[in-house]
Structure formats: C-alpha cells, structure tokens
Amino acid sequence: MSLRIPQIACPAPVTITVEGQPVAAHPGESLAAALIAAGLWRFGEGEDPARPRTAFCMMGVCQQCLLRLDGRLVQACLTPVAAGQEVTCA
C-alpha cells in the first residue's frame, strides 16, 4: 500500500519591496513567513543590538515581528502578503 501525498498549490508569486530590494512572496502567506523564506531573519533592532528582533511566536502574542508596511506598524506574523507592499524595519 502506498501513501499518496496531495500536492499543495500556491498562488503565483508577487513582488514586495523590503528595505528597497524586491522579494518574491506568495499572496496570502504571512509577511513573516515570506521574509524568513527569503532568508531575511532580522526584522529590526531591539534594545540589545546583539539580539535583533525577528518572528518569535508566529501568532501575534509577542510583538517581536513589528515592521513598517506602507508606513504603518504591523505585526509581520499576522499580516498577509499582497502585491506591491513596501516593507521597512521598525
């Protein structure tokens, strides 16, 4: 007996801009997941520069993933990706 693993279809990637650089991401995935998938782990500086902010809980509790999206502060783990977003570190 063989197990069949269903294929998961992702929407076509869109481009967001992160600190002035284009990044491909899938619409609807969280901004935090898109940044981590692109290898961007540093979301900002905390009080201790040796411990930068990044996604931690991935469910909106810790506030460690705050970023500026189109000029306003958002939690990256709760914010879905959409084409044309402009992201900067908070």
N, CA, C and O atoms as a MOPAC input file, in Angstrom:
PM7 MOZYME 1SCF
protein

 N      0.84000 1    -1.16800 1     0.00000 1
 C      0.00000 1     0.00000 1     0.00000 1
 C      0.89500 1     1.24500 1     0.00000 1
 O      1.78800 1     1.38100 1     0.83600 1
 N      0.64600 1     2.12600 1    -0.92700 1
 C      1.44400 1     3.35200 1    -0.96400 1
 C      0.57700 1     4.53600 1    -0.55300 1
 O     -0.62000 1     4.58400 1    -0.83800 1
 N      1.19700 1     5.46400 1     0.10700 1
 C      0.50300 1     6.68100 1     0.51400 1
 C      0.67800 1     7.74000 1    -0.55900 1
 O      1.77700 1     7.94300 1    -1.07400 1
 N     -0.39300 1     8.39700 1    -0.88400 1
 C     -0.32500 1     9.49400 1    -1.85200 1
 C     -0.40400 1    10.79800 1    -1.08800 1
 O     -1.35800 1    11.03800 1    -0.34800 1
 N      0.57500 1    11.61600 1    -1.26500 1
 C      0.59300 1    12.91900 1    -0.62100 1
 C      0.02400 1    13.92700 1    -1.60600 1
 O      0.55300 1    14.08400 1    -2.70600 1
 N     -1.04900 1    14.61300 1    -1.22400 1
 C     -1.64200 1    15.57300 1    -2.15400 1
 C     -0.70800 1    16.75600 1    -2.38700 1
 O      0.01200 1    17.18200 1    -1.48400 1
 N     -0.72900 1    17.26500 1    -3.58000 1
 C      0.06600 1    18.45000 1    -3.91400 1
 C     -0.66100 1    19.69200 1    -3.41800 1
 O     -1.88500 1    19.78600 1    -3.50800 1
 N      0.08400 1    20.61800 1    -2.90800 1
 C     -0.49300 1    21.87100 1    -2.43200 1
 C     -0.14600 1    22.94700 1    -3.44900 1
 O      1.02700 1    23.19000 1    -3.73100 1
 N     -1.15000 1    23.57600 1    -3.98700 1
 C     -0.93400 1    24.61500 1    -4.98500 1
 C     -0.78700 1    25.96600 1    -4.29600 1
 O     -1.59000 1    26.32900 1    -3.43600 1
 N      0.22900 1    26.69100 1    -4.67600 1
 C      0.44200 1    28.04900 1    -4.17200 1
 C      0.04900 1    29.03000 1    -5.26800 1
 O      0.21800 1    28.74500 1    -6.45300 1
 N     -0.47300 1    30.18100 1    -4.87200 1
 C     -0.74100 1    31.18800 1    -5.89200 1
 C      0.57700 1    31.65100 1    -6.51400 1
 O      1.64800 1    31.48000 1    -5.93000 1
 N      0.48200 1    32.22700 1    -7.68000 1
 C      1.69000 1    32.74200 1    -8.34500 1
 C      2.34500 1    33.79800 1    -7.46300 1
 O      1.64900 1    34.59500 1    -6.83400 1
 N      3.68100 1    33.81300 1    -7.41100 1
 C      4.35800 1    34.79400 1    -6.56200 1
 C      4.12500 1    36.22200 1    -7.04500 1
 O      3.92000 1    36.48300 1    -8.23000 1
 N      4.16500 1    37.12400 1    -6.08300 1
 C      4.10100 1    38.56100 1    -6.36200 1
 C      5.38800 1    39.17800 1    -5.83300 1
 O      6.16200 1    38.50800 1    -5.15100 1
 N      5.61600 1    40.42500 1    -6.13600 1
 C      6.81100 1    41.10600 1    -5.65300 1
 C      6.43400 1    42.11900 1    -4.58400 1
 O      5.53100 1    42.93600 1    -4.76600 1
 N      7.15000 1    42.04800 1    -3.45900 1
 C      7.06700 1    43.07200 1    -2.42900 1
 C      8.45000 1    43.70300 1    -2.34100 1
 O      9.43200 1    43.11400 1    -2.79200 1
 N      8.53100 1    44.88200 1    -1.76900 1
 C      9.81900 1    45.55600 1    -1.62200 1
 C     10.18100 1    45.59000 1    -0.14300 1
 O      9.40300 1    46.06300 1     0.68700 1
 N     11.37100 1    45.08400 1     0.17800 1
 C     11.83400 1    45.02400 1     1.56600 1
 C     13.13800 1    45.80500 1     1.65000 1
 O     14.14400 1    45.42800 1     1.04900 1
 N     13.10500 1    46.89200 1     2.40200 1
 C     14.28200 1    47.75700 1     2.53400 1
 C     14.84700 1    48.11600 1     1.15900 1
 O     16.06300 1    48.13800 1     0.97000 1
 N     13.96300 1    48.39400 1     0.20600 1
 C     14.37300 1    48.81800 1    -1.12600 1
 C     14.70900 1    47.70200 1    -2.09600 1
 O     15.00500 1    47.97300 1    -3.26000 1
 N     14.67100 1    46.45600 1    -1.65200 1
 C     15.01800 1    45.32200 1    -2.50400 1
 C     13.77400 1    44.49900 1    -2.84300 1
 O     12.93900 1    44.27400 1    -1.96700 1
 N     13.62900 1    44.04300 1    -4.09500 1
 C     12.47600 1    43.21300 1    -4.43900 1
 C     12.59100 1    41.82200 1    -3.82300 1
 O     13.67000 1    41.23100 1    -3.78900 1
 N     11.47100 1    41.31400 1    -3.34300 1
 C     11.39700 1    39.98000 1    -2.75300 1
 C     10.15100 1    39.29800 1    -3.31500 1
 O      9.06700 1    39.88000 1    -3.31700 1
 N     10.31000 1    38.07100 1    -3.78700 1
 C      9.16600 1    37.29100 1    -4.26600 1
 C      8.47600 1    36.63200 1    -3.08200 1
 O      9.13000 1    36.07800 1    -2.19900 1
 N      7.14600 1    36.69700 1    -3.07300 1
 C      6.36000 1    36.09900 1    -1.99300 1
 C      5.02200 1    35.63900 1    -2.56500 1
 O      4.60000 1    36.08100 1    -3.63400 1
 N      4.37200 1    34.75300 1    -1.84000 1
 C      3.07000 1    34.24900 1    -2.29400 1
 C      1.94800 1    35.02600 1    -1.60600 1
 O      1.95500 1    35.16000 1    -0.38200 1
 N      0.99000 1    35.53500 1    -2.37100 1
 C     -0.11800 1    36.27500 1    -1.76200 1
 C     -0.84300 1    35.42100 1    -0.72900 1
 O     -1.10300 1    34.23900 1    -0.95300 1
 N     -1.16000 1    36.03200 1     0.39700 1
 C     -1.89500 1    35.33400 1     1.44900 1
 C     -1.02400 1    34.73300 1     2.52400 1
 O     -1.49300 1    34.54100 1     3.64600 1
 N      0.24800 1    34.42100 1     2.22400 1
 C      1.11000 1    33.91100 1     3.29100 1
 C      1.45700 1    35.07500 1     4.20900 1
 O      1.36100 1    36.23400 1     3.80400 1
 N      1.85100 1    34.78300 1     5.41900 1
 C      2.18200 1    35.87900 1     6.32600 1
 C      3.46100 1    36.56600 1     5.86700 1
 O      4.34800 1    35.95200 1     5.27400 1
 N      3.52400 1    37.83800 1     6.15500 1
 C      4.71000 1    38.61000 1     5.81100 1
 C      5.94500 1    38.02400 1     6.48800 1
 O      7.01900 1    37.98000 1     5.88800 1
 N      5.80100 1    37.57300 1     7.73300 1
 C      6.92900 1    36.96100 1     8.45100 1
 C      7.40300 1    35.70600 1     7.72000 1
 O      8.60500 1    35.52100 1     7.53200 1
 N      6.47900 1    34.84600 1     7.30900 1
 C      6.85600 1    33.62300 1     6.60500 1
 C      7.54800 1    33.94700 1     5.29300 1
 O      8.52300 1    33.28700 1     4.93100 1
 N      7.06500 1    34.94600 1     4.57600 1
 C      7.67200 1    35.34200 1     3.30100 1
 C      9.09100 1    35.85300 1     3.50300 1
 O      9.98800 1    35.51400 1     2.73100 1
 N      9.30100 1    36.66200 1     4.53300 1
 C     10.64000 1    37.19900 1     4.78800 1
 C     11.60500 1    36.09600 1     5.20400 1
 O     12.74600 1    36.05900 1     4.74200 1
 N     11.15500 1    35.20500 1     6.06800 1
 C     12.01200 1    34.10500 1     6.50000 1
 C     12.34700 1    33.19900 1     5.32100 1
 O     13.48800 1    32.75600 1     5.18800 1
 N     11.35900 1    32.91700 1     4.45500 1
 C     11.60100 1    32.08200 1     3.27500 1
 C     12.61400 1    32.72900 1     2.34000 1
 O     13.33600 1    32.03500 1     1.62400 1
 N     12.66700 1    34.05500 1     2.34600 1
 C     13.62400 1    34.78300 1     1.51000 1
 C     14.98000 1    34.94000 1     2.20200 1
 O     15.88800 1    35.56500 1     1.65400 1
 N     15.11800 1    34.37400 1     3.40600 1
 C     16.38600 1    34.45300 1     4.13600 1
 C     16.55700 1    35.73400 1     4.93000 1
 O     17.66300 1    36.04100 1     5.37400 1
 N     15.48500 1    36.48300 1     5.11500 1
 C     15.54700 1    37.74500 1     5.86000 1
 C     15.01900 1    37.52200 1     7.27000 1
 O     13.81100 1    37.57100 1     7.50000 1
 N     15.91400 1    37.28100 1     8.20200 1
 C     15.53400 1    36.95500 1     9.58000 1
 C     15.51900 1    38.16900 1    10.48700 1
 O     14.81000 1    38.15500 1    11.49400 1
 N     16.25800 1    39.20600 1    10.18300 1
 C     16.39100 1    40.37500 1    11.05600 1
 C     15.27200 1    41.36600 1    10.73500 1
 O     15.26100 1    41.96600 1     9.66000 1
 N     14.32900 1    41.53700 1    11.66900 1
 C     13.18000 1    42.41500 1    11.44200 1
 C     13.38200 1    43.79600 1    12.04500 1
 O     12.58900 1    44.69900 1    11.77800 1
 N     14.39200 1    43.97900 1    12.82900 1
 C     14.65900 1    45.27100 1    13.45600 1
 C     15.58600 1    45.10200 1    14.62900 1
 O     15.96000 1    43.98900 1    14.99800 1
 N     15.95100 1    46.22000 1    15.20700 1
 C     16.86400 1    46.20000 1    16.34500 1
 C     16.08100 1    46.32000 1    17.64200 1
 O     15.13300 1    47.09900 1    17.74100 1
 N     16.48400 1    45.55200 1    18.61400 1
 C     15.90800 1    45.66400 1    19.94600 1
 C     16.79100 1    46.55800 1    20.79800 1
 O     17.62900 1    47.29400 1    20.27600 1
 N     16.60500 1    46.49600 1    22.08400 1
 C     17.44200 1    47.29000 1    22.98400 1
 C     18.88100 1    46.81700 1    22.95600 1
 O     19.79900 1    47.61800 1    23.13200 1
 N     19.09300 1    45.53200 1    22.73800 1
 C     20.43200 1    44.95400 1    22.67100 1
 C     20.72800 1    44.60500 1    21.21200 1
 O     20.10200 1    43.69400 1    20.67000 1
 N     21.67000 1    45.30600 1    20.55500 1
 C     21.95200 1    45.03900 1    19.14500 1
 C     22.39300 1    43.60500 1    18.85700 1
 O     22.29500 1    43.14200 1    17.72100 1
 N     22.87400 1    42.90500 1    19.87100 1
 C     23.28100 1    41.51500 1    19.68400 1
 C     22.06500 1    40.58400 1    19.61000 1
 O     22.19600 1    39.41200 1    19.25700 1
 N     20.90000 1    41.10700 1    19.94100 1
 C     19.67600 1    40.30400 1    19.91900 1
 C     18.61700 1    41.01700 1    19.07400 1
 O     17.69300 1    41.61100 1    19.63000 1
 N     18.73300 1    40.97200 1    17.73900 1
 C     17.77300 1    41.67500 1    16.88700 1
 C     16.37500 1    41.06900 1    16.99300 1
 O     16.20700 1    39.91100 1    17.37800 1
 N     15.37800 1    41.87900 1    16.64100 1
 C     14.00600 1    41.39400 1    16.63800 1
 C     13.77500 1    40.53500 1    15.39800 1
 O     14.34000 1    40.79100 1    14.33500 1
 N     12.94200 1    39.52200 1    15.55100 1
 C     12.55700 1    38.63300 1    14.45500 1
 C     11.22200 1    37.99100 1    14.82300 1
 O     10.67000 1    38.28200 1    15.88400 1
 N     10.70700 1    37.13400 1    13.97200 1
 C      9.48400 1    36.41000 1    14.30400 1
 C      9.81300 1    35.43400 1    15.43300 1
 O     10.82700 1    34.73800 1    15.38300 1
 N      8.96900 1    35.39000 1    16.42800 1
 C      9.22200 1    34.51400 1    17.57200 1
 C      8.05400 1    33.55900 1    17.78200 1
 O      8.22100 1    32.34500 1    17.66000 1
 N      6.88200 1    34.08500 1    18.09300 1
 C      5.75100 1    33.19800 1    18.40200 1
 C      4.93000 1    32.83200 1    17.16600 1
 O      4.26100 1    31.79800 1    17.16000 1
 N      4.96700 1    33.65100 1    16.13200 1
 C      4.22500 1    33.45800 1    14.87700 1
 C      2.71000 1    33.38700 1    15.08800 1
 O      1.99900 1    32.80900 1    14.26500 1
 N      2.20800 1    33.97100 1    16.18900 1
 C      0.76200 1    34.00300 1    16.39200 1
 C      0.27000 1    35.31500 1    16.98900 1
 O     -0.85300 1    35.39000 1    17.48600 1
 N      1.10900 1    36.35100 1    16.94300 1
 C      0.66800 1    37.68300 1    17.33000 1
 C      0.71400 1    38.03100 1    18.79000 1
 O      0.14900 1    39.05100 1    19.18800 1
 N      1.36100 1    37.23200 1    19.60900 1
 C      1.37800 1    37.47900 1    21.04600 1
 C      2.57900 1    38.32800 1    21.47600 1
 O      2.43900 1    39.19600 1    22.33800 1
 N      3.73600 1    38.09300 1    20.89700 1
 C      4.97200 1    38.65300 1    21.45000 1
 C      5.36200 1    40.03600 1    20.91900 1
 O      6.16200 1    40.71800 1    21.55900 1
 N      4.84300 1    40.46300 1    19.80600 1
 C      5.16200 1    41.76500 1    19.20400 1
 C      6.61000 1    41.89300 1    18.72000 1
 O      7.06000 1    43.00600 1    18.44700 1
 N      7.33900 1    40.80300 1    18.60800 1
 C      8.73300 1    40.85400 1    18.18800 1
 C      8.89700 1    41.03800 1    16.67500 1
 O     10.00100 1    41.31500 1    16.20500 1
 N      7.83100 1    40.89100 1    15.92400 1
 C      7.93700 1    40.95000 1    14.46800 1
 C      7.40100 1    42.25800 1    13.88700 1
 O      7.03100 1    42.30700 1    12.71400 1
 N      7.35700 1    43.31500 1    14.69600 1
 C      6.84100 1    44.58400 1    14.19800 1
 C      7.69400 1    45.11300 1    13.04400 1
 O      8.92100 1    45.15700 1    13.12100 1
 N      7.01000 1    45.50700 1    11.98300 1
 C      7.62900 1    46.10500 1    10.80400 1
 C      6.78000 1    47.28100 1    10.36500 1
 O      5.63300 1    47.42700 1    10.78700 1
 N      7.35500 1    48.11600 1     9.51600 1
 C      6.55800 1    49.16000 1     8.87600 1
 C      6.14300 1    48.65400 1     7.50900 1
 O      6.98100 1    48.28400 1     6.68700 1
 N      4.85600 1    48.64200 1     7.27900 1
 C      4.29100 1    48.22200 1     5.99800 1
 C      3.55700 1    49.42200 1     5.42600 1
 O      2.57300 1    49.89500 1     5.99500 1
 N      4.04700 1    49.91000 1     4.29000 1
 C      3.45700 1    51.08900 1     3.66100 1
 C      3.31700 1    52.23000 1     4.66400 1
 O      2.34000 1    52.97900 1     4.62900 1
 N      4.30800 1    52.36000 1     5.56900 1
 C      4.36800 1    53.46700 1     6.50600 1
 C      3.70600 1    53.25100 1     7.85300 1
 O      3.84300 1    54.10500 1     8.72900 1
 N      2.99400 1    52.15000 1     8.06100 1
 C      2.34100 1    51.91600 1     9.35500 1
 C      2.91000 1    50.66400 1    10.00800 1
 O      3.34300 1    49.73400 1     9.32800 1
 N      2.90200 1    50.65400 1    11.34000 1
 C      3.41300 1    49.48900 1    12.07500 1
 C      2.42200 1    48.33900 1    11.99900 1
 O      1.22300 1    48.51700 1    12.21200 1
 N      2.94300 1    47.15400 1    11.69300 1
 C      2.12300 1    45.93300 1    11.65500 1
 C      2.91600 1    44.79100 1    12.26700 1
 O      4.14200 1    44.85100 1    12.36400 1
 N      2.20800 1    43.75900 1    12.67500 1
 C      2.85500 1    42.52600 1    13.10600 1
 C      3.00800 1    41.64800 1    11.86200 1
 O      2.01900 1    41.27200 1    11.23300 1
 N      4.23400 1    41.33200 1    11.52100 1
 C      4.51100 1    40.57400 1    10.29700 1
 C      3.88000 1    39.18800 1    10.31500 1
 O      3.51400 1    38.66500 1     9.26200 1
 N      3.74800 1    38.58800 1    11.49000 1
 C      3.19200 1    37.23200 1    11.55100 1
 C      1.69300 1    37.19500 1    11.29600 1
 O      1.15200 1    36.13900 1    10.97100 1
 N      1.01400 1    38.32900 1    11.43800 1
 C     -0.43400 1    38.37900 1    11.25800 1
 C     -0.85100 1    39.08600 1     9.97200 1
 O     -2.04100 1    39.16500 1     9.67000 1
 N      0.10600 1    39.59600 1     9.21900 1
 C     -0.20000 1    40.40700 1     8.04700 1
 C      0.01200 1    39.60700 1     6.77100 1
 O      1.12200 1    39.13400 1     6.52400 1
 N     -1.03200 1    39.44100 1     5.94700 1
 C     -0.87600 1    38.69500 1     4.72000 1
 C     -0.13400 1    39.49600 1     3.64000 1
 O     -0.25300 1    40.71900 1     3.56500 1
 N      0.61400 1    38.79700 1     2.82900 1
 C      1.33500 1    39.39700 1     1.70700 1
 C      0.34700 1    39.79500 1     0.61800 1
 O     -0.61300 1    39.08000 1     0.33200 1
 N      0.60900 1    40.95400 1     0.01900 1
 C     -0.13400 1    41.39900 1    -1.16200 1
 C      0.86600 1    42.08100 1    -2.09500 1
 O      1.87200 1    42.62600 1    -1.64000 1
 N      0.59600 1    42.05100 1    -3.36800 1
 C      1.49900 1    42.63700 1    -4.36400 1
 C      1.74500 1    44.11000 1    -4.08300 1
 O      0.83200 1    44.84800 1    -3.71400 1
 N      2.99200 1    44.52500 1    -4.26300 1
 C      3.34600 1    45.93500 1    -4.17800 1
 C      3.60000 1    46.48200 1    -2.80000 1
 O      3.82200 1    47.68600 1    -2.66400 1
 N      3.58000 1    45.65800 1    -1.76100 1
 C      3.80600 1    46.15100 1    -0.41000 1
 C      5.23100 1    46.68200 1    -0.26700 1
 O      6.16900 1    46.15000 1    -0.86200 1
 N      5.37700 1    47.74500 1     0.53500 1
 C      6.67700 1    48.34700 1     0.84600 1
 C      6.96700 1    48.09200 1     2.32700 1
 O      6.24100 1    48.57600 1     3.19500 1
 N      8.01300 1    47.34300 1     2.61200 1
 C      8.33700 1    46.92800 1     3.98100 1
 C      9.66900 1    47.55500 1     4.39400 1
 O     10.64800 1    47.52100 1     3.64900 1
 N      9.68000 1    48.12800 1     5.59800 1
 C     10.92900 1    48.61300 1     6.20300 1
 C     10.95900 1    48.14500 1     7.65200 1
 O      9.91600 1    47.90300 1     8.26000 1
 N     12.15600 1    48.02300 1     8.19400 1
 C     12.29900 1    47.62800 1     9.59600 1
 C     11.77100 1    48.71900 1    10.48600 1
 O     11.93500 1    49.90400 1    10.19500 1
 N     11.13800 1    48.32600 1    11.57000 1
 C     10.56500 1    49.29400 1    12.51300 1
 C     11.63700 1    49.86600 1    13.39800 1
 O     11.34900 1    50.69900 1    14.25700 1

